[in-house]
Amino acid sequence: MRGIAYDRFGGVDVLQLRDDLPDPPVGPDTVLVRTRAAGVNPVDIGIREGALAGFFPHHFPIVPGWDLAGVVEAVGPAVVDFAPGDEVFGYLRRDDVQWGTAAELVPAPQRCVAHKPGSLSFAEAGAVPLAGLTAYQALTEALAVGEGDRVLVHRAAGGVGFFAVQIAVALGAQVIGTASPRNHGFLTDAGCAEVLDYNAGPISGQLSEKVDAVLDLNGGNSLADAPAQVRDVSRIASVVDPSVNGMGGRYVFVRPERHDLEELARMADAGQLRVAIAKAFPLAQTAQAHELVAGGHVRGKVVVTVP
C-alpha cells in the first residue's frame, strides 16, 4: 500500500512516501476506506513530534492524519450502515496511533464515519471532520448556544473558528469574531455580525456589551480576558487551554461522533456550512502541508489529496 509514514518522532524530515506499507486489517466493525482526501491539523504535527506519546499507545510505522474523505472499499461483518461504493467522511481518532489517513487505504471504526455530504467535494469533506466536530461540540454541548445568543469566537478565521462562526449562525446566534484586519471581510461573508481586531488591545475593551458565550481558540491572554467578555463565566469554552476549567468554564476535547458528523453534513447540504481550503497538496507533499499548518495563521483548512 502507498502512503506517508514515519518510524520515529521528529520534524518533517521523518515523513516518508512509501509503497511498501502493509494493507490495513478489516475488523468486524471496521469500514475500509479508499482515501480521496485527508485533512491536516495541528494535532498531526504534535503527534509526529511525540507530544501525545503519553496519552495514546503509538505503534510504528505511523501513518499521520485523523481527517478523511473517501470511498468505502470493504466492510467488516458487523457493519450494516455502510457498503462498498459509499462516499464517506470521518474523524478517525482511534484508541491507538498507527493507521492514519494519509494513505491509500484506511481502516475506520464505523462509529467514526458518516456519509459524505453530496454538496462537498472530497477535498472539502476531508477538511471538515476534526475542526467541524470541535466547533459543533463546543457550541452545542459546552456552551449550549441557541437562538438570540451573542457569541464571541476568538481566532475566527482559522480552521475551527471559521466553522464555529457558521455553525453558531445556523443555531440562531449573533456572532462576533476576532481576527487580523486582512480577514475581516472573509468573516463578514461567513456570517459575523461584527469582527474585532485582536491586535487592537483587550477584546473586553472593544465590546459594546458583554456577550452570552465565548469560544476560545487561542488560550493565553485571550483566555485570561474572557471572564471580562462574558456575562456568565460558565459559558466560556476553550479547545486549547484546560485551565479554563479553573475559571468555571469548560475545556473541550473533540471526540468522534457519527450523529454530529451527520449534522455537519446536513448543514453543508442545506447551504449553512461552506469550507475554505487554504491549500490542497498531493500526497507526496505531505511534509509541505505539515509545514504550512505548523506555521500558523492559515485561513481555513489544509488538505492532502490522494489520487
Buried (B, 14 or more C-beta within 10 A) or exposed (E): BBBBBBEEBEBBEBBBBBEEBEEBEBBEBBBBBBBBBBBBBBBBBEBBBEEEEEEBEBEEBBBBBBBBBBBBBBBBEEBEEBEEEBBBBBBBBBEEBBBBBBBBBBBBBBBBBBBBBEBBBBBBBBBBBBBBBBBBBBBBBBBEBBEEBBBBBBBBBBBBBBBBBBBBBBBEBBBBBBBBEEBBEBBBEBBBBBBBBBEEEBBBEBBEEBBBBBBBBBBEEBBBBBBEBBEEBBBBBBBBBEBBEEBEBBBBEBEBBBEBBEBBBEBBEEEBBBBBBBBBBEBEBBBBBBBBBBEEEBBBBBBBBBE
